[in-house]
Amino acid sequence: MQNTDTTKYIIHAKIRADGVVERPDVVGAIFGQTEGLLGNDLDLRDLQKTGRIGRIEVNIKSIAGKSNGMINIPSSLDKAETAILAASLETIDRIGPCMAGIEIIKVEDIRASKRKHIVDRAKHILTEMFDENVPESQEITDEVKQSIRIEEMTYYGKDNIPCGPNVMDSDAIIVVEGRADVLNLLRYGIKNAIAVGGTNVPPAVAELCKKKNVTAFTDGDRGGELIIKELLQITDIEFIARAPDGKGVEELVQKEIVRSLRQKIPVEQAMERYQIGGNKQRTSSQQPARRQERREIRPRVVKAPTVQPRATERPRRSSRKDESVKTVATEFKEHMDELSGTLSGRLLDDNKKVIQEVTVKDLANTIKDVDSKVKSVVFDGVITQRLVDIASEKYIKDIIGAKIGNVTKAPANLRIASTGQL
């Protein structure tokens, strides 16, 4: 039996056979058809006896006279020897009386889990056991420090609005669109940002803005413009900053964030540019009067949206859609809370049970290969048009992310929501 402490790699292979075969048939074919193929040093029986190859795991099912399944082989050989052994499996062309084929899917380096444990433990040691004199950082300690900043994110008010830890104590705050924007600013040491969660600005944020010196920092797209227009209508802000055209705040690196904030414009220029409140002008001595005036007219402005609907039914349809989206996001809130900050995703069945966990970067390719059991996808990332198209092709019912990107085509059979809509 293989000692799991010495396992370095796991060979994952897909098997298919033109007939009904079972596990003993597969194992027998592997040993029989590779015997003597690679010489004595890489003979599977000898390797298993000496503990350098673990127990061969075979999961195979037969449907309509065809057999398909997976083979997993633990290995403590080095990388080159493991690759040779994996390649030898693809020479197997018969299992029992049936024609068959084996295809290597991937070779997993299980030491990655040990590296994750090192990073997690290092974070604990750095935050709990060091009084001062944090050591010099290299690549791995940079990751630890970045994780600490992400963990500094707090929540404001009864609606649990994502924000930095300095929002309440700072005289100046930065209003951004969503949770991912707050996280990105925290990565670069900016701790006084708070999210509005889209164009529906929470009342708690609107009230907080009246007490602070506010800079609205929005994405460089149409959605960013809409947020600016709403903020100018319902609360008090002093400056407007925009991300570069076509970019979101969560995508910016430190130099781009600093440049965007330095190029912020006063609110009067923004009011003229976005045609909010006419051509009002103010000086610093007139600011209290402006705030009082805006408070007095706010109910009238809210009742008169900037863009009038063509038909009276549209606001009601939009309201029903918003409530539906909010319901979808609430259904998966527990999963999204657990995935927060992990850059990972989960594939769920009809009962919202986890079938598989993957990283966000591998999510699209993983969805392409899922079976019909997967009904929902939740992940800590941006929902793109590509993900929506793939999910629709696989008949997935729900896709929930941290933010919705530029999705122009939303299939009727797919519910799309983000945590910003909670």
C-alpha positions as CSV (number, residue, x, y, z in Angstrom):
1,M,0.0,0.0,0.0
2,Q,1.3,3.5,-0.9
3,N,2.3,5.7,1.9
4,T,0.5,8.9,1.2
5,D,3.2,10.9,3.0
6,T,5.7,10.2,0.1
7,T,3.3,10.7,-2.8
8,K,4.4,13.5,-5.1
9,Y,2.0,13.1,-8.1
10,I,-1.3,11.6,-9.0
11,I,-1.9,10.5,-12.6
12,H,-5.5,11.1,-13.7
13,A,-6.6,9.2,-16.8
14,K,-9.9,8.7,-18.7
15,I,-10.8,5.2,-19.9
16,R,-13.3,4.0,-22.4
17,A,-14.1,0.5,-23.6
18,D,-16.4,-0.8,-26.4
19,G,-18.0,-3.3,-24.1
20,V,-18.8,-4.1,-20.4
21,V,-15.7,-4.3,-18.2
22,E,-15.1,-4.0,-14.5
23,R,-12.3,-2.8,-12.2
24,P,-10.3,-6.1,-12.1
25,D,-10.3,-6.2,-15.9
26,V,-8.8,-2.7,-16.1
27,V,-6.2,-3.3,-13.4
28,G,-5.2,-6.6,-15.0
29,A,-4.9,-4.9,-18.4
30,I,-2.7,-2.2,-16.9
31,F,-0.3,-4.6,-15.3
32,G,-0.4,-7.1,-18.1
33,Q,0.1,-4.8,-21.1
34,T,2.8,-2.6,-19.5
35,E,4.9,-5.6,-18.2
36,G,8.4,-5.5,-19.6
37,L,7.5,-2.4,-21.7
38,L,9.7,0.0,-19.7
39,G,12.3,-2.3,-18.3
40,N,12.9,-3.6,-14.7
41,D,13.3,-0.1,-13.2
42,L,9.8,1.0,-14.2
43,D,7.9,-2.3,-13.9
44,L,4.6,-1.5,-12.2
45,R,4.5,-4.6,-10.0
46,D,8.0,-3.9,-8.6
47,L,7.2,-0.3,-8.1
48,Q,4.0,-1.1,-6.2
49,K,5.9,-3.7,-4.0
50,T,8.5,-1.1,-3.1
51,G,5.9,1.6,-2.3
52,R,6.8,3.9,-5.2
53,I,3.4,3.4,-6.9
54,G,0.2,3.4,-4.8
55,R,-3.0,1.5,-5.1
56,I,-4.6,2.0,-8.6
57,E,-8.0,3.5,-8.2
58,V,-10.5,2.7,-10.9
59,N,-14.1,4.1,-11.1
60,I,-15.9,2.7,-14.2
61,K,-19.5,2.5,-15.2
62,S,-21.2,0.6,-18.1
63,I,-24.1,2.2,-20.0
64,A,-25.7,0.8,-23.2
65,G,-22.9,-1.7,-23.6
66,K,-20.1,0.9,-23.4
67,S,-17.9,1.4,-20.4
68,N,-16.4,4.8,-19.3
69,G,-14.5,5.9,-16.2
70,M,-11.5,7.3,-14.5
71,I,-8.1,5.9,-13.3
72,N,-6.0,7.5,-10.5
73,I,-2.5,6.3,-9.8
74,P,-0.4,7.8,-6.9
75,S,3.3,8.1,-7.7
76,S,6.4,9.0,-5.6
77,L,8.7,8.8,-8.7
78,D,10.3,11.9,-10.0
79,K,8.6,14.1,-12.6
80,A,10.2,12.5,-15.7
81,E,9.6,8.9,-14.5
82,T,6.0,9.7,-13.6
83,A,5.5,11.2,-17.1
84,I,6.9,8.1,-18.7
85,L,4.7,5.8,-16.7
86,A,1.7,8.0,-17.6
87,A,2.5,7.8,-21.3
88,S,2.8,4.0,-21.1
89,L,-0.9,3.8,-20.1
90,E,-2.0,5.2,-23.4
91,T,-0.5,2.2,-25.2
92,I,-3.2,-0.1,-23.7
93,D,-5.7,-0.9,-26.5
94,R,-7.6,-3.8,-25.2
95,I,-9.3,-4.7,-21.9
96,G,-10.5,-8.2,-21.6
97,P,-12.3,-9.1,-24.9
98,C,-13.1,-5.4,-25.6
99,M,-11.3,-2.7,-27.6
100,A,-10.4,0.1,-25.3
101,G,-8.4,3.3,-25.0
102,I,-6.8,5.3,-22.1
103,E,-6.2,9.1,-22.3
104,I,-4.1,11.0,-19.7
105,I,-6.1,14.0,-18.5
106,K,-3.5,15.6,-16.1
107,V,-0.7,14.8,-13.7
108,E,-1.5,16.5,-10.3
109,D,1.3,17.8,-8.1
110,I,-0.2,17.2,-4.6
111,R,2.6,19.2,-3.0
112,A,0.5,22.2,-3.9
113,S,-1.7,21.5,-1.0
114,K,1.3,21.5,1.3
115,R,2.3,24.9,-0.1
116,K,-1.2,26.2,0.6
117,H,-0.9,25.0,4.2
118,I,2.5,26.8,4.5
119,V,0.9,30.1,3.3
120,D,-2.1,29.7,5.6
121,R,0.1,28.9,8.6
122,A,2.4,31.8,7.8
123,K,-0.6,34.2,7.8
124,H,-1.5,33.0,11.2
125,I,2.0,33.3,12.5
126,L,2.4,36.8,11.0
127,T,-0.8,38.1,12.5
128,E,-0.8,36.3,15.8
129,M,2.7,35.6,16.9
130,F,4.9,38.5,15.7
131,D,4.8,41.5,18.0
132,E,6.9,43.7,15.7
133,N,9.8,43.5,13.2
134,V,8.0,41.8,10.3
135,P,10.6,39.9,8.3
136,E,11.8,41.0,4.8
137,S,9.3,39.8,2.1
138,Q,10.0,37.7,-0.9
139,E,7.4,36.1,-3.2
140,I,5.6,33.9,-0.6
141,T,5.5,36.6,2.1
142,D,4.2,39.1,-0.4
143,E,1.2,36.8,-0.9
144,V,0.8,36.6,2.9
145,K,0.8,40.4,3.3
146,Q,-1.7,40.7,0.5
147,S,-4.0,38.2,2.1
148,I,-3.9,40.1,5.4
149,R,-5.0,43.3,3.6
150,I,-8.0,41.4,2.1
151,E,-8.9,40.1,5.5
152,E,-9.1,43.7,6.8
153,M,-12.3,44.3,4.9
154,T,-15.2,45.1,7.2
155,Y,-18.9,45.7,6.8
156,Y,-21.0,48.8,7.4
157,G,-24.5,49.1,8.7
158,K,-27.3,46.5,9.0
159,D,-27.1,45.8,5.3
160,N,-23.4,44.6,5.7
161,I,-22.0,46.9,3.1
162,P,-18.4,46.0,2.2
163,C,-15.9,48.7,3.2
164,G,-12.4,49.3,4.4
165,P,-11.5,49.4,8.2
166,N,-10.9,53.2,8.2
167,V,-14.3,54.4,6.7
168,M,-15.8,55.4,10.0
169,D,-12.7,57.2,11.4
170,S,-11.6,59.0,8.2
171,D,-12.9,62.4,7.3
172,A,-12.6,61.5,3.6
173,I,-14.0,58.3,2.0
174,I,-13.9,56.8,-1.5
175,V,-17.2,55.4,-2.8
176,V,-16.7,52.5,-5.3
177,E,-19.1,50.2,-7.1
178,G,-18.7,46.8,-5.5
179,R,-16.9,44.5,-3.1
180,A,-14.2,43.5,-5.6
181,D,-13.3,47.3,-5.9
182,V,-12.9,47.6,-2.1
183,L,-10.7,44.5,-2.1
184,N,-8.4,45.9,-4.8
185,L,-8.0,49.2,-3.0
186,L,-7.1,47.3,0.2
187,R,-4.4,45.4,-1.7
188,Y,-2.6,48.7,-2.2
189,G,-3.2,50.0,1.3
190,I,-6.3,52.2,0.7
191,K,-8.5,51.5,3.6
192,N,-11.3,54.2,3.4
193,A,-13.4,52.8,0.5
194,I,-17.0,51.7,0.7
195,A,-19.1,49.9,-1.9
196,V,-22.6,51.0,-3.2
197,G,-23.3,47.6,-4.9
198,G,-24.5,49.0,-8.2
199,T,-26.9,51.8,-9.2
200,N,-29.2,51.1,-6.3
201,V,-27.3,53.1,-3.7
202,P,-28.1,51.9,-0.1
203,P,-29.7,54.6,2.1
204,A,-26.9,54.0,4.7
205,V,-24.2,55.0,2.2
206,A,-26.2,58.0,1.1
207,E,-26.4,59.2,4.8
208,L,-22.8,58.5,5.4
209,C,-21.8,60.6,2.4
210,K,-23.4,63.6,4.0
211,K,-21.0,63.5,6.9
212,K,-17.8,62.9,4.9
213,N,-15.6,64.4,2.2
214,V,-16.5,62.0,-0.6
215,T,-14.8,61.0,-3.8
216,A,-16.8,58.7,-6.1
217,F,-14.4,56.3,-7.9
218,T,-16.2,54.4,-10.6
219,D,-15.5,52.0,-13.5
220,G,-14.7,53.5,-16.9
221,D,-17.9,52.3,-18.5
222,R,-21.6,53.1,-18.9
223,G,-22.4,51.6,-15.5
224,G,-19.9,54.0,-13.8
225,E,-21.7,56.9,-15.4
226,L,-25.1,55.7,-14.1
227,I,-23.7,55.4,-10.5
228,I,-22.3,59.0,-10.7
229,K,-25.7,60.3,-11.9
230,E,-27.5,58.6,-9.0
231,L,-24.9,59.8,-6.4
232,L,-25.2,63.3,-7.6
233,Q,-29.0,63.1,-7.3
234,I,-29.4,61.5,-3.9
235,T,-26.4,62.5,-1.7
236,D,-23.4,64.9,-1.3
237,I,-20.1,64.2,-3.0
238,E,-17.1,66.5,-3.6
239,F,-15.1,64.8,-6.3
240,I,-15.4,62.3,-9.2
241,A,-12.7,59.9,-10.3
242,R,-13.0,57.4,-13.1
243,A,-11.0,54.3,-14.1
244,P,-9.5,54.3,-17.6
245,D,-12.1,53.7,-20.4
246,G,-13.2,50.1,-20.5
247,K,-11.5,49.2,-17.2
248,G,-13.1,48.4,-13.8
249,V,-11.6,49.6,-10.5
250,E,-11.0,46.0,-9.4
251,E,-8.7,45.5,-12.5
252,L,-6.4,48.5,-11.8
253,V,-2.8,48.2,-10.6
254,Q,-1.4,50.7,-8.0
255,K,-0.1,53.2,-10.6
256,E,-3.4,53.3,-12.4
257,I,-5.3,53.8,-9.1
258,V,-3.1,56.6,-8.0
259,R,-3.3,58.3,-11.4
260,S,-7.1,58.1,-11.5
261,L,-7.5,59.5,-8.0
262,R,-5.1,62.4,-8.8
263,Q,-7.1,63.3,-11.9
264,K,-10.4,63.5,-10.0
265,I,-12.6,66.5,-10.9
266,P,-14.8,68.7,-8.6
267,V,-18.5,67.9,-8.4
268,E,-19.5,71.1,-10.3
269,Q,-17.8,69.9,-13.4
270,A,-19.4,66.5,-13.1
271,M,-22.9,68.0,-12.6
272,E,-22.4,70.0,-15.9
273,R,-21.0,67.0,-17.7
274,Y,-23.8,64.6,-16.7
275,Q,-26.5,67.3,-16.8
276,I,-27.6,66.9,-13.2
277,G,-29.2,69.8,-11.4
278,G,-28.7,72.3,-14.3
279,N,-25.6,74.5,-14.3
280,K,-25.3,75.2,-10.6
281,Q,-22.1,76.8,-9.5
282,R,-20.7,77.0,-5.9
283,T,-17.8,78.2,-4.0
284,S,-16.4,76.8,-0.7
285,S,-18.5,79.4,1.2
286,Q,-21.6,78.2,-0.5
287,Q,-21.2,74.5,0.2
288,P,-23.5,74.3,3.3
289,A,-26.3,76.1,1.2
290,R,-25.8,73.6,-1.6
291,R,-26.2,70.6,0.7
292,Q,-29.4,72.1,2.3
293,E,-30.8,72.9,-1.2
294,R,-30.1,69.3,-2.4
295,R,-31.7,67.8,0.7
296,E,-34.9,70.0,0.0
297,I,-35.2,69.0,-3.6
298,R,-34.2,65.3,-3.2
299,P,-37.7,63.9,-3.0
300,R,-38.7,65.7,-6.3
301,V,-35.6,64.4,-8.1
302,V,-36.1,60.8,-7.0
303,K,-39.7,60.9,-8.4
304,A,-38.4,62.2,-11.8
305,P,-35.9,59.7,-13.2
306,T,-33.4,61.1,-15.7
307,V,-34.6,58.7,-18.5
308,Q,-38.3,58.3,-18.8
309,P,-39.7,54.9,-19.7
310,R,-41.6,54.6,-22.9
311,A,-44.4,52.7,-21.3
312,T,-45.9,52.7,-17.8
313,E,-45.5,48.9,-17.5
314,R,-41.7,49.0,-17.7
315,P,-40.9,50.2,-14.2
316,R,-43.1,47.4,-12.9
317,R,-41.4,44.8,-15.0
318,S,-38.0,46.1,-13.9
319,S,-39.0,46.0,-10.3
320,R,-40.1,42.3,-10.7
321,K,-36.8,41.5,-12.4
322,D,-34.8,43.2,-9.6
323,E,-36.7,41.3,-7.0
324,S,-36.1,38.0,-8.9
325,V,-32.3,38.7,-9.2
326,K,-32.1,39.6,-5.5
327,T,-33.9,36.3,-4.6
328,V,-31.4,34.4,-6.7
329,A,-28.4,36.1,-5.0
330,T,-29.9,35.4,-1.6
331,E,-30.4,31.7,-2.3
332,F,-26.6,31.3,-2.8
333,K,-25.5,33.8,-0.2
334,E,-24.0,31.2,2.2
335,H,-21.8,29.7,-0.6
336,M,-20.7,33.2,-1.8
337,D,-19.8,34.2,1.8
338,E,-17.6,31.1,2.1
339,L,-15.9,31.8,-1.2
340,S,-15.3,35.4,-0.5
341,G,-11.7,36.4,-1.2
342,T,-10.7,32.9,-2.3
343,L,-10.9,33.4,-6.1
344,S,-12.5,30.0,-6.3
345,G,-15.9,28.6,-7.5
346,R,-18.3,25.8,-6.8
347,L,-20.4,23.6,-9.1
348,L,-23.7,22.7,-7.4
349,D,-26.5,20.2,-8.0
350,D,-30.3,20.8,-7.8
351,N,-30.1,20.7,-4.0
352,K,-27.3,23.2,-3.8
353,K,-24.8,20.5,-2.8
354,V,-21.2,21.0,-3.9
355,I,-20.2,18.7,-6.7
356,Q,-16.8,20.2,-7.4
357,E,-14.6,23.2,-6.4
358,V,-12.3,24.9,-8.9
359,T,-10.2,28.1,-9.2
360,V,-11.7,31.0,-11.1
361,K,-9.1,30.8,-13.8
362,D,-10.0,27.2,-14.5
363,L,-13.8,27.7,-14.2
364,A,-14.7,28.1,-17.9
365,N,-12.8,25.0,-19.0
366,T,-14.3,23.0,-16.1
367,I,-17.9,24.0,-17.0
368,K,-17.3,22.8,-20.6
369,D,-16.8,19.2,-19.3
370,V,-19.5,19.0,-16.6
371,D,-22.4,16.5,-16.8
372,S,-26.1,17.2,-16.3
373,K,-25.9,17.0,-12.5
374,V,-24.4,20.5,-12.4
375,K,-27.3,23.0,-12.1
376,S,-25.7,26.1,-10.5
377,V,-22.3,27.8,-10.6
378,V,-21.2,30.2,-7.8
379,F,-17.7,31.8,-7.8
380,D,-15.7,34.7,-6.5
381,G,-15.1,36.6,-9.7
382,V,-16.7,38.5,-12.6
383,I,-19.5,37.0,-14.7
384,T,-18.5,37.4,-18.3
385,Q,-20.4,36.8,-21.6
386,R,-18.2,33.8,-22.3
387,L,-19.1,32.1,-19.0
388,V,-22.8,32.9,-19.6
389,D,-22.6,31.3,-23.1
390,I,-20.9,28.2,-21.8
391,A,-23.3,27.8,-18.8
392,S,-26.3,28.1,-21.2
393,E,-24.9,25.4,-23.5
394,K,-24.6,23.0,-20.5
395,Y,-28.2,23.8,-19.4
396,I,-27.1,25.3,-16.1
397,K,-29.9,27.2,-14.4
398,D,-28.0,29.7,-12.2
399,I,-24.7,31.6,-12.3
400,I,-23.8,33.8,-9.4
401,G,-20.6,35.8,-9.1
402,A,-19.0,38.7,-7.1
403,K,-19.8,41.1,-10.0
404,I,-21.6,41.1,-13.4
405,G,-19.3,42.2,-16.2
406,N,-20.3,43.2,-19.8
407,V,-23.0,40.7,-20.4
408,T,-25.0,41.7,-23.4
409,K,-26.9,38.5,-24.1
410,A,-28.6,36.7,-21.2
411,P,-30.5,33.5,-22.1
412,A,-34.0,33.1,-20.7
413,N,-33.2,29.7,-19.2
414,L,-30.3,31.1,-17.1
415,R,-30.6,33.2,-13.9
416,I,-27.7,35.6,-13.4
417,A,-27.0,37.5,-10.2
418,S,-24.1,39.0,-8.2
419,T,-23.4,39.6,-4.5
420,G,-23.7,43.3,-5.2
421,Q,-27.4,42.8,-5.7
422,L,-28.0,41.4,-2.2
